[in-house]
């Protein structure tokens, strides 16, 4: 971590109508909570089906790729601590309005696809422990609830995230304790942690698994979109970003290592609520409804944070006049970008209706991998541009490694499911239509 001079912070907060209600501790929980969202609760089984018992290897590779990308984000957000994230960095690096718009819309759509995936997962096996309801209806209700929280205010949203994050961590702690006790009691099979499916080499299986597991590692990039609402963001972000990713990654490795040893991979692969299979084993087994309730908090929290990211990104781009300025309208009473919130929630609702969990999650990953490649390139281009304050600098090799690894996972995702090109491409085309219409009426 680079050292910071003892100087006054940059003046990016001057003139911003957003409230700086996020502290360093709240930001850490924001990052950890976003990463720990529904991914680990919903997709562990899919990774097990792809790799075998050595689930943890896919998550480890995904965490390494995420670390390369986090380093580029850490430098850029401390250098330009404003809302809009990746789109802002692309805009500063290339100054091409259309390219900036495409990146902004891709990031927004990744967040909305993720929110829709988590809202859809909410109505799956975890909720069915209590009541059977139409999955689409449940997804729409979840979108409505988190939109109301988002509109209420960033402080309230962050507070809700703190509560949900603590519950999520407690749930994963239960998985580790119950699973480990089951193993020490003679259950499961420790040797499964090194078992790979026999349909490909372990290296290829790890890459295939990482392309799925990567969905569980995203979320750290959402935080940069609330930079304007974070206190002393230039100094706060880099260390907090790495700390949050390290905490979440460590928890994931422990959970997946235990899950892979405690429960056969094919059993995990067949379940939409794979961690339920772990917590119902052994002498410390808990009622499945208790863990299902915890998982539901994780899913709704991830949905909320994705919608916060998408709405703040649209707000930031509106201020840069890259998207219609009306999206930058801030509610006088709540001091939240209410038009952007309504716009992004509407798109998420449509995705809930037309998509399914796997497709929405994989589309999220593909869009973000492409955006991450752009962020790495933007960092390399902006390296020589000075700013009037100290900021974090990533080792020069990391953005190059980020480009290579992100491109590899993107190719793997499309190879596994070619229709993802149509989903991701269709969303971008929708954005381009909005771009043309907006300029036609300007």
Secondary structure, DSSP 8 states (H G I E B T S, - for coil): -----S----STTTT--S---B-HHHHHHHHHHHHTSHHHHHHHHHHHHHH-S-HHHHHHHHHHHHHHHHHHHHHHHHHS-STTTHHHHHHHHH--HHHHHHHHHHHHHHHHHHHHHHHHHHTSTTGGGT----HHHHHHHHHHHHHHHHHH-HHHHHHHHHHHHHHHHHHHHHHHHHHHHHHHTT-S-GGGGG---TTS-HHHHHHHHHHHHHHHHTTGGGGGGGGGGBTTHHHHHHHHHHHHHHHHHHHHHHHHHHHHHHS-HHHHHT-SSTTHHHHTSSTT---HHHHHHHHHHHHHHHHHHHHHHHHHHHHHHHHTTSS-GGGG---TTT-S-HHHHHHHHHHHHHHHHH--HHHHHHHHHHHHHHHHHHHHHHHHHHTT---SS------HHHHHHHHHHHHHHHHHHHHH-TTHHHHHHHHHHHHHHHHHHHHH--
